[in-house]
Amino acid sequence: MLTGLLPTLALQPGTAAIAALAALGTGVLGAPFSMVCLALEITGDFSVTVGAVVASSVCALIVRELFGYSFATWRFHLRGEVIRGPQDIGWARQMSAASLMRTDFENAPTTMPIGEAQRLFSPALVRQIVLRDPNETYAGIVPAATLHSVANRDDEPLGSLAQQQDECLFPTTSVREILKAFERSEADVLAVVDRADSRTAIGTLSESHVLRTYGEELEGRNQELFSR
């Protein structure tokens, strides 16, 4: 129809097809520059590429205004990924409890008397004690401040002071899940256990250390992005 009315302005079928291809790819993948490069690679004609540039730009604006993000980004959102920009977030997956935890932690059996624990664990050297039951299973954490704040309970078991018995992390827990666990439990330190069945404590992780490490890594990645 356009060819009959405006023969000098209407797009040729091949040009229209390449422009439509670029527009569709932009709407699905959200990568207009890549689609323009693909159109140039297919045709080798800069005049055709101009049509791809216009089509991709218009499609990107329409998708952003009406939907907010591309189809691919929407699918990532459905899978639980929070993607708001083109930055590489793969490094966040590499930060897990196994890479952040400390393995040099103090531990004690739940049956140890409180008086003995007060003599053994100095508050100046120890911040928390990880408890284990007779089966060597994780049984909670006792902060040193809580341990030394009790009086006249020397013969009671240390397990009576346990906290976070049901809240722990696994080596594969991601940094985002770790931060959610700290927010949910309102704890300063959480234990890391090997598996869900054995629940043997293999390390501890503090919220301050996670936030500091995450912030340093994020700042470093942003500096790499803006220094390119």
C-alpha positions in Angstrom: 0.0 0.0 0.0 2.8 2.4 0.9 4.6 1.5 -2.2 1.7 2.6 -4.3 1.1 5.8 -2.5 4.6 6.9 -1.7 7.0 4.8 -3.9 10.0 7.0 -3.0 9.5 6.8 0.8 8.2 3.3 1.3 10.6 0.7 2.6 11.6 -2.2 0.4 10.5 -5.6 1.5 14.0 -6.7 2.4 14.6 -3.5 4.5 11.3 -3.9 6.2 12.1 -7.5 7.1 15.4 -6.6 8.6 13.9 -3.6 10.5 11.1 -5.9 11.9 13.8 -8.5 12.9 15.7 -5.9 14.8 12.6 -4.5 16.5 11.4 -8.0 17.5 14.8 -8.9 18.9 15.0 -5.7 20.8 11.6 -6.4 22.4 12.5 -9.9 23.4 16.2 -9.5 24.4 16.3 -5.8 25.3 19.5 -5.4 23.3 19.0 -2.8 20.6 22.7 -2.2 19.8 23.2 -6.0 19.3 20.2 -6.1 17.0 21.6 -3.2 14.9 25.0 -5.0 14.7 23.2 -8.2 13.6 21.3 -6.3 10.9 24.6 -4.9 9.6 26.2 -8.3 9.7 23.4 -9.9 7.7 23.0 -7.2 5.0 26.4 -5.4 4.9 24.3 -2.3 3.9 24.5 0.8 6.0 21.3 2.1 4.4 19.4 -0.9 5.7 21.0 -0.6 9.1 19.5 2.9 9.4 16.1 1.3 9.3 17.1 -1.2 11.9 18.4 1.6 14.2 15.1 3.4 14.0 13.0 0.3 14.5 15.1 -0.9 17.4 15.0 2.5 19.1 11.2 2.9 18.7 10.6 -0.7 20.0 12.9 -0.2 23.0 11.0 3.0 23.9 7.6 1.4 23.5 8.5 -1.7 25.5 10.0 0.4 28.3 7.0 2.7 28.5 4.3 0.1 28.3 5.9 -3.0 30.0 9.0 -1.7 31.9 11.5 -4.2 30.6 12.2 -6.8 27.9 10.6 -10.2 27.7 13.9 -11.9 28.7 14.2 -9.7 31.8 10.6 -10.5 32.7 11.4 -14.2 32.5 14.4 -13.7 34.8 12.1 -11.9 37.3 9.7 -14.9 37.2 12.7 -17.1 38.2 13.5 -14.9 41.2 16.3 -12.8 39.7 16.1 -9.1 40.5 17.7 -7.4 37.4 17.2 -3.7 37.0 20.1 -2.9 34.7 22.8 -4.2 32.4 25.4 -4.7 35.1 27.0 -8.1 35.5 25.6 -9.7 38.7 27.3 -13.1 38.3 29.8 -12.2 41.0 26.9 -12.1 43.5 26.3 -15.8 42.9 29.9 -16.6 43.8 29.6 -15.1 47.2 28.2 -17.9 49.4 28.4 -18.9 53.0 31.3 -21.2 52.3 33.4 -18.3 50.9 32.4 -15.9 53.7 32.4 -18.0 56.9 35.1 -18.2 59.5 36.2 -21.7 60.5 38.1 -20.7 63.7 35.1 -20.7 66.1 34.7 -21.7 69.7 32.4 -24.6 70.4 31.2 -26.5 73.4 28.7 -29.3 74.3 25.3 -28.4 75.5 25.9 -30.4 78.6 28.8 -28.2 79.8 27.9 -26.4 83.1 27.5 -22.7 82.8 30.1 -22.1 85.5 32.7 -24.1 83.7 32.0 -22.2 80.4 32.3 -18.9 82.2 35.8 -19.9 83.4 36.8 -21.3 80.0 35.5 -18.7 77.6 36.7 -15.2 78.4 34.5 -12.4 77.1 37.6 -10.5 76.0 38.6 -13.3 73.6 35.4 -15.0 72.7 32.3 -13.4 71.2 30.0 -16.4 70.9 30.1 -20.2 71.5 28.6 -22.6 69.0 26.9 -25.5 70.8 26.7 -29.1 69.8 24.5 -31.8 71.3 25.8 -35.4 72.2 25.3 -36.4 68.6 27.6 -33.6 67.4 24.7 -31.8 65.9 24.4 -28.0 65.9 22.4 -27.0 68.9 22.5 -23.2 68.9 24.7 -20.2 69.7 25.5 -18.6 73.1 26.8 -15.0 73.0 29.6 -14.4 75.4 27.8 -11.4 76.8 24.8 -13.6 77.6 27.0 -16.3 79.1 28.7 -13.9 81.5 25.5 -12.0 82.4 24.0 -14.9 84.3 24.7 -15.6 88.0 23.9 -18.3 90.4 23.4 -20.8 87.6 26.8 -22.5 87.6 25.4 -26.1 87.6 22.9 -25.5 84.8 23.8 -26.8 81.3 25.1 -24.4 78.7 22.3 -25.5 76.4 19.7 -23.5 78.5 21.2 -20.3 77.1 21.2 -21.4 73.5 19.9 -19.0 70.8 19.2 -19.5 67.0 18.8 -23.3 67.4 16.6 -23.5 64.3 18.3 -20.8 62.3 21.5 -21.7 60.4 23.1 -21.4 57.0 24.4 -24.0 54.5 27.7 -23.7 52.5 25.8 -23.0 49.3 23.5 -20.3 50.7 23.9 -17.1 48.5 24.7 -13.7 49.9 21.2 -12.5 49.3 19.7 -15.4 51.2 22.2 -14.8 54.0 21.1 -11.2 54.4 17.5 -12.3 54.4 18.3 -14.8 57.2 20.0 -12.1 59.3 17.0 -9.9 58.8 14.6 -12.7 59.7 16.4 -13.9 62.8 17.6 -10.5 64.0 20.9 -12.2 65.0 24.4 -10.8 64.7 26.0 -14.2 64.1 24.7 -17.4 62.4 26.3 -20.8 62.3 27.0 -22.6 59.0 26.3 -26.3 59.0 27.5 -28.9 56.5 24.2 -30.6 55.5 20.5 -30.6 56.4 20.6 -34.1 57.7 23.8 -34.1 59.8 23.8 -30.4 60.8 27.4 -30.4 61.9 28.7 -26.8 62.5 31.6 -26.0 60.2 31.8 -22.2 60.6 30.2 -19.0 61.7 29.2 -15.9 59.8 28.6 -12.4 61.2 26.2 -9.9 59.6 28.8 -7.1 59.8 31.4 -9.1 57.9 28.8 -10.0 55.2 27.7 -6.4 54.7 31.3 -5.1 54.6 32.4 -7.7 52.1 29.4 -7.2 49.9 29.8 -3.5 50.0 33.5 -3.6 49.1 32.7 -6.0 46.2 29.9 -3.9 44.9 32.0 -0.7 45.1 34.8 -2.5 43.2 32.4 -3.6 40.5 30.9 -0.2 40.1 34.4 1.3 39.7 35.2 -1.2 37.0 31.9 -0.2 35.2 32.5 3.5 35.2 36.3 3.3 34.5 35.8 1.5 31.2 
